[in-house]
Amino acid sequence: MRLTIVFASVVAIAARLVRAKAVFAHFLVANSQSFDSNQWHTEITTAQSLGIQGFVLDTAGNSYEPSQIATAYGVAEPLGFLFLFSFDFSHAWSVSEMASLISAHATSKATYKWNNAVLVSSFQGEANGNAFWSSLKSTLSSEAITISLAPAFISFRDPSQTSALLSQFPSIDGFMNWWSWPEDNGQTLTTATDLAYQSAIKSSRTGPFIMSVSPWQFKNLNSQSGDLSNDWVELSDTLIKYRWEQAINDVKPDIVEIVTWNDYAESHYIAALNPNVQMAADAHAYVDGADHTPWQFIMKHYISWYMKGTEPAVATDQVVVWYRLHPKAAACSTPSQPRNSAFPADAVFAFALLTSPATVTMDIGINNHFQWDAPAGVSMGSVPFPQQDNQIPFIQIIRNGAVVESGHLSATWSKECQTYNFNPFVGVVPN
């Protein structure tokens, strides 16, 4: 009888481990070339302060990446921080390369495991076919390493393709839905893809369903040379709020993956700007000076909500504000506007985090005002771009007839532009 009870307890604990929630942030190892252990410590402890449990290490085969990953592991282990690999198939990975990297860190306490198996993800890789992934599993199995595969096969977005995913890839255990932005249609993102692939995985596989959450998407690389394939914006004006609430209230995934921590060129970074990061020259035109760290206040709130299942009380009144620096119809010197440039609203957006109800006011330009009665917790408002040029938003929190917080943002909105720039500046009041 005692053995039965012990066995039942072990099974129950294992089941809880499988279902444990986690929040990771997608981290481009390619952007760590200049890092030393101190910089890794800064990145990791900053993420931990937000409630993030680990980084999904996007590795793209650069020669310096294995040594940077080893340094990161050395920093993470005593801090209790976790990693899992996402093999980025912009590099032509071989099974032996991947197995070598996984094997090197499989026994580290900083390696994240799903049901006692090393969790492995990817960005793309479906073109390699099931045999490739099956070979990776068998190669590692010969070294007594079991992995759980939860790839981001980005060609699988259509909810009707779940059966095709499962039939074409019997080797995968879970799935990561990379698509955390709307399609090219000017409409907000639904949970149709999330729910379809989550249901498919849970019906027949043992791995996790990973849902991506992102604040923005804009990229403009090589357009000056006529290449428009890397020049687009997705409708992201209020994405950070509704996407997190989809995760918390509707999908309830096993793992939330924030996309991203440090992909500066795609404008969805939440990490601090780092002048030592090497990136494409074109990216500097829209990344330099575009701070996104105030989005971390929002991420911290939602991470706690997701992990604990109840919305946390707000301890400090804050309004996080983001806005593009030019109207979408501005004529700039680069050859063309990005794809989907008509979709974003010409507006300043404000996300209130309040300790108790208050009125939040927004002003930019002359006689261009918006206010709303904001509840305790989170809410959003927006004010259109002004008629006057060279303006800065002004925000107030008014409670019981008294201004309790107020301030101007630090980036000037202008009708003139050199480069088509749909990457927002993000600030916070009080600042």
C-alpha positions in Angstrom: 0.0 0.0 0.0 2.8 2.4 0.9 4.5 1.7 -2.4 1.3 2.4 -4.2 1.0 5.8 -2.5 4.6 6.7 -3.2 4.2 5.7 -6.9 1.0 7.8 -7.1 2.8 10.7 -5.6 5.7 10.4 -8.1 3.2 10.3 -11.0 1.4 13.4 -9.7 4.6 15.3 -9.3 5.7 14.3 -12.8 2.4 15.5 -14.2 2.7 18.8 -12.4 6.2 19.2 -13.9 4.9 18.6 -17.4 2.2 21.2 -17.0 4.3 23.8 -15.3 4.0 27.2 -16.9 7.1 29.0 -18.1 8.0 32.3 -19.9 11.0 32.5 -22.1 12.4 35.3 -24.3 13.7 34.7 -27.8 17.4 35.7 -27.7 19.5 36.1 -30.9 22.9 34.7 -30.0 24.1 36.3 -33.3 23.8 39.7 -31.4 26.1 38.6 -28.6 29.4 38.7 -30.5 30.7 41.6 -28.3 29.5 40.1 -25.0 31.6 39.2 -22.0 30.4 37.5 -18.9 29.4 40.8 -17.3 27.1 41.6 -20.2 25.5 38.2 -20.1 25.0 38.7 -16.4 23.2 42.0 -17.1 21.0 40.5 -19.8 20.1 37.5 -17.6 19.4 39.4 -14.3 17.4 42.0 -16.2 15.2 39.2 -17.7 14.9 37.6 -14.3 13.7 40.8 -12.7 10.7 40.7 -15.1 9.9 37.1 -14.1 11.3 35.6 -17.3 12.7 32.1 -16.5 15.0 31.7 -19.5 16.2 32.5 -23.0 15.4 30.6 -26.1 18.9 30.8 -27.7 18.4 31.4 -31.4 21.7 30.1 -32.8 22.5 30.7 -36.5 25.8 28.9 -36.9 28.2 31.9 -36.6 31.7 30.9 -35.5 31.6 32.8 -32.3 28.3 31.5 -31.1 29.4 28.2 -29.3 31.9 30.1 -27.1 29.3 32.8 -26.3 26.8 30.1 -25.4 29.3 28.4 -23.1 29.9 31.8 -21.4 26.2 32.3 -21.0 25.8 28.9 -19.4 28.5 29.6 -17.0 26.7 32.8 -15.9 23.3 31.3 -15.9 23.9 28.2 -13.8 24.5 29.8 -10.4 21.6 32.3 -11.1 19.0 29.6 -11.7 18.4 30.8 -15.2 17.4 28.4 -18.0 18.1 28.0 -21.7 16.8 26.0 -24.6 18.1 26.0 -28.2 16.2 27.3 -31.2 18.2 26.3 -34.3 17.8 29.1 -36.9 17.7 27.6 -40.3 19.0 30.7 -42.0 22.1 28.5 -41.4 22.3 25.1 -43.2 22.4 23.0 -40.0 23.6 19.4 -40.1 22.5 16.8 -37.7 26.0 16.4 -36.3 26.4 20.1 -35.7 23.1 20.3 -33.8 23.7 17.2 -31.8 27.1 18.4 -30.8 25.8 21.7 -29.4 22.9 20.0 -27.6 25.2 17.3 -26.2 27.6 19.9 -24.9 25.0 21.3 -22.5 22.5 18.6 -22.0 23.5 17.8 -18.4 23.8 21.5 -17.3 21.3 22.5 -14.7 20.7 25.6 -16.9 19.2 23.4 -19.7 15.4 23.5 -19.7 13.8 20.1 -19.7 10.2 19.1 -20.6 9.2 15.9 -18.9 12.8 15.0 -18.3 13.8 15.5 -21.9 15.9 18.4 -23.3 13.5 20.7 -25.0 14.7 21.7 -28.5 13.1 24.2 -30.8 13.8 25.8 -34.2 13.1 28.7 -36.5 12.0 26.9 -39.7 13.6 23.6 -40.6 10.5 22.0 -42.0 12.2 21.9 -45.5 14.6 19.3 -44.1 11.8 16.8 -43.7 11.0 14.3 -40.9 14.0 12.1 -41.6 16.3 14.9 -40.6 14.6 15.4 -37.3 14.3 11.7 -36.6 18.0 11.4 -37.2 18.7 14.1 -34.7 16.7 12.3 -32.1 18.4 8.9 -32.8 21.9 10.4 -32.8 21.3 12.0 -29.4 19.6 8.8 -28.1 22.8 6.9 -28.9 24.5 9.3 -26.4 21.7 8.6 -23.8 20.2 12.1 -24.4 16.5 12.3 -24.9 15.1 15.4 -26.5 11.6 16.8 -26.9 11.2 18.6 -30.2 8.9 21.7 -30.4 9.9 23.5 -33.6 8.6 26.7 -35.1 7.8 25.5 -38.6 6.6 28.8 -39.9 5.0 27.5 -43.0 2.4 25.9 -40.8 0.2 28.9 -40.0 -3.1 27.9 -41.5 -5.3 26.2 -38.9 -6.4 23.7 -41.4 -2.9 22.3 -41.8 -2.6 20.7 -38.4 -3.2 17.2 -39.7 -0.5 17.7 -42.4 1.9 18.8 -39.7 1.3 15.7 -37.6 1.4 13.3 -40.6 4.5 14.8 -42.2 6.5 15.1 -38.9 5.9 12.1 -36.6 9.2 12.9 -35.0 8.1 16.2 -33.4 6.7 16.2 -29.9 5.4 19.8 -29.5 5.1 22.9 -31.6 6.0 26.6 -31.3 3.6 29.0 -33.1 6.0 31.8 -34.3 3.2 33.9 -35.7 2.6 36.6 -33.0 1.6 39.3 -35.5 -1.4 39.8 -37.8 -1.3 38.6 -41.3 -1.0 41.1 -44.1 -4.6 42.1 -44.0 -4.9 45.1 -41.6 -6.9 43.1 -39.0 -5.9 42.2 -35.5 -4.5 38.7 -34.8 -6.8 36.0 -33.7 -6.0 32.8 -31.7 -7.2 30.5 -34.5 -3.7 29.3 -35.3 -2.8 28.9 -31.6 -5.9 26.9 -30.7 -5.7 24.7 -33.7 -2.1 23.6 -33.3 -2.4 23.4 -29.5 -5.3 21.0 -29.9 -3.4 18.9 -32.4 -0.3 18.6 -30.3 -2.3 17.8 -27.1 -4.3 15.2 -28.9 -1.4 13.0 -29.9 1.9 14.2 -28.7 3.7 14.7 -25.4 5.6 17.9 -25.9 4.6 21.5 -25.1 2.6 24.0 -27.1 4.6 27.3 -27.1 2.8 30.5 -27.9 4.6 33.6 -29.1 3.9 37.0 -27.7 5.4 40.1 -29.3 5.1 43.9 -29.0 5.8 44.9 -32.6 7.1 44.0 -36.1 8.9 46.3 -38.5 11.9 45.6 -40.7 13.6 47.6 -43.4 16.8 46.1 -44.7 18.3 46.5 -48.1 15.4 48.5 -49.5 17.8 51.3 -50.7 19.4 48.7 -53.0 16.0 47.8 -54.4 15.4 44.6 -52.4 11.9 44.9 -50.9 11.8 41.3 -49.5 12.9 42.6 -46.0 10.8 45.7 -45.9 7.5 45.4 -44.0 5.5 46.5 -41.0 2.7 44.5 -39.3 -0.3 46.1 -37.5 1.0 46.2 -33.9 -0.5 49.3 -32.4 -2.2 47.5 -29.5 -0.7 44.1 -30.0 1.3 43.9 -26.7 -1.9 44.2 -24.7 -4.4 42.0 -26.6 -1.8 39.3 -27.4 -0.9 38.8 -23.8 -4.5 38.7 -22.8 -5.1 36.0 -25.5 -2.4 33.9 -23.9 -3.8 34.4 -20.4 -7.5 34.1 -21.0 -7.9 32.1 -24.1 -5.0 29.9 -25.1 -3.3 29.2 -21.8 -0.2 27.7 -23.4 2.4 25.6 -21.7 5.1 28.1 -22.5 5.0 31.7 -23.6 7.9 32.8 -25.7 8.4 36.6 -25.9 9.5 37.5 -29.4 12.0 39.0 -28.9 14.6 40.0 -26.3 17.1 41.5 -28.7 16.2 41.2 -32.4 16.8 44.9 -33.1 16.4 44.7 -36.9 12.8 43.5 -36.6 11.9 46.1 -34.0 10.4 43.7 -31.5 13.2 44.0 -29.0 12.5 44.7 -25.3 16.1 44.7 -24.2 18.2 47.9 -23.8 19.9 49.3 -26.8 23.5 48.1 -27.0 25.9 50.2 -29.2 28.3 47.2 -29.3 25.9 45.0 -31.1 26.7 44.6 -34.7 23.7 44.8 -37.0 23.0 45.7 -40.6 23.8 49.2 -41.5 20.2 49.9 -42.6 18.9 48.9 -39.2 20.7 51.7 -37.5 18.5 54.2 -39.3 15.4 53.0 -37.3 16.9 51.4 -34.2 19.4 53.9 -32.9 17.7 56.0 -30.2 14.5 54.0 -30.3 14.4 52.8 -26.7 11.9 49.9 -26.0 12.8 49.2 -22.3 9.6 50.7 -20.9 7.7 47.8 -22.5 9.4 45.8 -19.8 6.9 47.3 -17.3 4.1 45.8 -19.3 5.8 42.5 -19.8 6.4 42.2 -16.0 2.8 42.7 -15.2 1.5 40.2 -17.7 4.2 37.6 -16.9 3.1 37.6 -13.3 -0.5 37.3 -14.3 0.2 34.4 -16.6 2.4 32.5 -14.1 0.1 33.0 -11.1 -3.3 32.9 -12.8 -4.5 36.2 -11.2 -3.8 39.7 -12.2 -1.3 41.4 -9.9 -2.0 44.6 -8.1 -0.2 47.6 -9.5 2.3 49.1 -7.0 3.2 52.3 -8.9 1.2 54.6 -11.2 2.8 54.6 -14.7 1.8 55.3 -18.2 3.9 53.6 -20.9 3.7 55.5 -24.2 4.7 54.5 -27.7 4.5 56.2 -31.1 6.1 56.3 -34.5 8.1 59.5 -35.1 6.5 60.3 -38.5 3.1 60.0 -40.2 2.7 56.9 -42.4 2.1 59.1 -45.5 5.4 61.0 -45.1 7.6 61.0 -48.1 11.1 59.8 -47.2 14.3 59.4 -49.1 14.3 55.6 -49.2 12.9 54.1 -52.4 9.5 52.9 -51.1 7.2 52.6 -48.2 7.2 49.3 -46.3 4.6 46.7 -47.1 1.5 47.2 -45.0 2.4 50.8 -44.3 -1.3 51.8 -44.5 -2.3 49.6 -41.6 -0.9 51.3 -38.5 -2.9 54.2 -37.1 -1.3 57.6 -37.0 -1.6 57.9 -33.3 0.2 58.0 -29.9 -0.7 55.0 -27.8 -0.7 54.9 -24.0 -0.9 51.9 -21.6 -1.9 52.8 -18.1 -0.8 50.8 -15.1 -2.7 52.3 -12.1 -2.9 51.6 -8.4 -6.5 52.9 -8.3 -8.9 54.5 -10.8 -7.8 57.8 -12.3 -8.2 59.9 -15.4 -5.4 59.7 -17.9 -5.0 62.6 -20.3 -3.0 62.7 -23.6 -2.0 65.8 -25.5 0.1 66.4 -28.6 0.0 69.6 -30.6 -2.8 72.3 -30.3 -6.3 71.3 -29.4 -5.4 67.6 -29.8 -6.5 66.0 -26.6 -7.8 62.6 -25.4 -8.6 61.3 -22.0 -10.2 58.3 -20.5 -11.3 57.1 -17.0 -8.9 54.4 -16.4 -9.6 51.6 -13.9 -7.1 50.2 -11.4 -4.8 47.8 -13.3 -4.3 48.1 -17.0 -6.1 50.0 -19.8 -5.2 51.8 -23.0 -6.0 55.0 -24.9 -4.7 56.9 -27.9 -4.6 60.3 -29.4 -4.2 61.1 -33.2 -1.0 62.6 -34.5 -1.2 66.4 -34.5 -1.7 68.9 -37.3 1.4 70.9 -36.1 4.9 69.8 -36.8 7.6 68.9 -34.3 5.5 68.0 -31.3 6.1 66.0 -28.1 3.3 64.1 -26.2 2.3 65.2 -22.8 0.7 62.8 -20.3 -1.1 63.3 -17.0 -2.6 61.0 -14.4 -5.4 62.9 -12.5 -7.0 61.4 -9.4 -9.6 63.1 -7.3 -9.1 66.4 -9.1 -5.3 66.5 -8.5 -2.5 65.7 -10.9 -0.5 62.9 -9.3 1.9 62.2 -12.2 2.7 64.1 -15.4 5.4 64.5 -18.0 6.5 65.0 -21.6 8.0 62.2 -23.6 11.5 62.7 -24.9 11.2 62.0 -28.6 9.9 64.6 -31.1 7.3 63.7 -33.6 7.9 65.3 -37.0 6.3 65.4 -40.4 9.7 65.2 -42.1 11.8 62.0 -42.4 14.9 60.7 -44.1 14.1 57.0 -43.8 10.7 55.2 -43.7 10.7 54.4 -40.0 7.8 52.4 -38.5 9.8 51.4 -35.3 8.2 53.2 -32.4 9.9 55.2 -29.6 8.7 53.8 -26.2 8.7 56.0 -23.1 7.1 56.1 -19.7 5.6 58.7 -17.4 6.8 59.4 -14.8 10.2 59.3 -16.3 
